[in-house]
Amino acid sequence: MPVVDILKALGNERRLQILEWLKAPRAHFREQVDGDLVDDGVCGLLIAEKLGVSQPTLSEHMRILTAAGLVTPKRIKQWTFYRRNEAAIATLKATIARDV
C-alpha cells in the first residue's frame, strides 16, 4: 500500500487512539476470556467498548488499519483479535524519516 494511503488511515483520532492502546494492551484492556492480550491481540469487542463505539463502527476502523498493514487480525472462535504490526509501523517510520 502506498505511504500516502497509510497516512490517510492514520488521519483519524480514533484509529490513532486504537494504535496507542494496542502498544500496551495489558495497561489499557481488561483480561479477556479467549486469547492472550499480547500474544493473540485484543478482542474487537473490548476495543469497541473502550472507544465507545458500536461493533460495526469499530469493524470499519479496524478494516482500514488492517488494509494499511498497521494491525493484524486473528480469529479465535467467533471473535477477531487485533495486534499492532510493529514491523510495518517501524518500516513506515523509517520511510517517513528518510523521505522528509
C-alpha positions as CSV (number, residue, x, y, z in Angstrom):
1,M,0.0,0.0,0.0
2,P,1.4,3.5,-0.9
3,V,2.6,5.5,2.1
4,V,0.0,8.2,1.3
5,D,-2.8,5.7,1.9
6,I,-1.3,4.5,5.1
7,L,-1.0,8.1,6.3
8,K,-4.7,8.6,5.4
9,A,-5.5,5.6,7.7
10,L,-3.7,7.4,10.4
11,G,-5.6,10.6,9.8
12,N,-8.3,9.7,12.3
13,E,-8.1,10.3,16.0
14,R,-9.9,7.2,16.9
15,R,-7.6,5.0,14.8
16,L,-4.6,6.7,16.4
17,Q,-6.0,6.0,19.8
18,I,-6.5,2.4,19.0
19,L,-2.9,2.0,17.9
20,E,-1.8,3.7,21.1
21,W,-3.8,1.4,23.2
22,L,-2.6,-1.7,21.3
23,K,1.0,-0.6,22.0
24,A,0.5,-1.7,25.7
25,P,-2.7,-3.8,25.7
26,R,-2.3,-5.1,29.3
27,A,-2.3,-1.4,30.5
28,H,-5.4,-0.5,28.6
29,F,-7.7,-3.5,28.5
30,R,-9.1,-5.9,31.0
31,E,-8.3,-9.6,30.7
32,Q,-10.3,-11.5,28.1
33,V,-11.8,-14.9,28.2
34,D,-10.2,-16.2,25.0
35,G,-6.8,-15.3,23.8
36,D,-3.9,-13.5,25.4
37,L,-3.9,-9.7,25.2
38,V,-0.3,-9.6,23.9
39,D,0.2,-12.9,22.1
40,D,-3.2,-13.1,20.4
41,G,-4.2,-9.4,20.4
42,V,-7.2,-7.6,21.8
43,C,-10.7,-8.7,21.1
44,G,-12.6,-6.2,18.9
45,L,-15.4,-6.2,21.4
46,L,-13.1,-4.8,24.1
47,I,-11.7,-2.1,21.7
48,A,-15.3,-1.0,20.7
49,E,-16.3,-0.9,24.4
50,K,-13.3,1.3,25.4
51,L,-13.6,3.5,22.3
52,G,-17.4,3.9,23.0
53,V,-18.4,2.9,19.5
54,S,-20.7,0.2,18.0
55,Q,-19.2,-3.0,16.7
56,P,-19.9,-2.1,13.1
57,T,-18.1,1.3,13.6
58,L,-15.1,-0.4,15.1
59,S,-15.1,-3.0,12.3
60,E,-14.7,-0.2,9.8
61,H,-11.8,1.4,11.7
62,M,-10.1,-2.0,12.0
63,R,-10.7,-2.8,8.3
64,I,-8.9,0.4,7.4
65,L,-6.0,-0.2,9.9
66,T,-5.7,-3.8,8.6
67,A,-5.7,-2.7,5.0
68,A,-3.0,-0.3,5.8
69,G,-1.0,-3.1,7.3
70,L,-0.8,-1.4,10.7
71,V,-2.6,-4.1,12.6
72,T,-3.0,-7.8,12.1
73,P,-6.3,-9.7,12.8
74,K,-6.6,-13.1,14.3
75,R,-9.8,-15.2,14.5
76,I,-10.4,-17.1,17.7
77,K,-13.8,-18.8,17.8
78,Q,-16.3,-16.2,16.5
79,W,-14.2,-13.2,17.6
80,T,-11.5,-11.2,15.9
81,F,-8.4,-10.1,17.9
82,Y,-6.1,-7.3,16.8
83,R,-2.4,-6.7,17.4
84,R,-0.1,-3.9,16.1
85,N,2.1,-4.8,13.2
86,E,5.3,-3.5,14.7
87,A,7.4,-4.4,11.7
88,A,5.1,-2.4,9.3
89,I,5.0,0.5,11.7
90,A,8.8,0.6,12.0
91,T,9.1,0.5,8.2
92,L,6.6,3.4,7.9
93,K,8.6,5.4,10.5
94,A,11.9,4.8,8.6
95,T,10.3,5.7,5.3
96,I,8.9,9.0,6.7
97,A,12.3,9.8,8.4
98,R,14.1,9.1,5.1
99,D,11.8,11.0,2.8
100,V,11.3,14.1,5.0
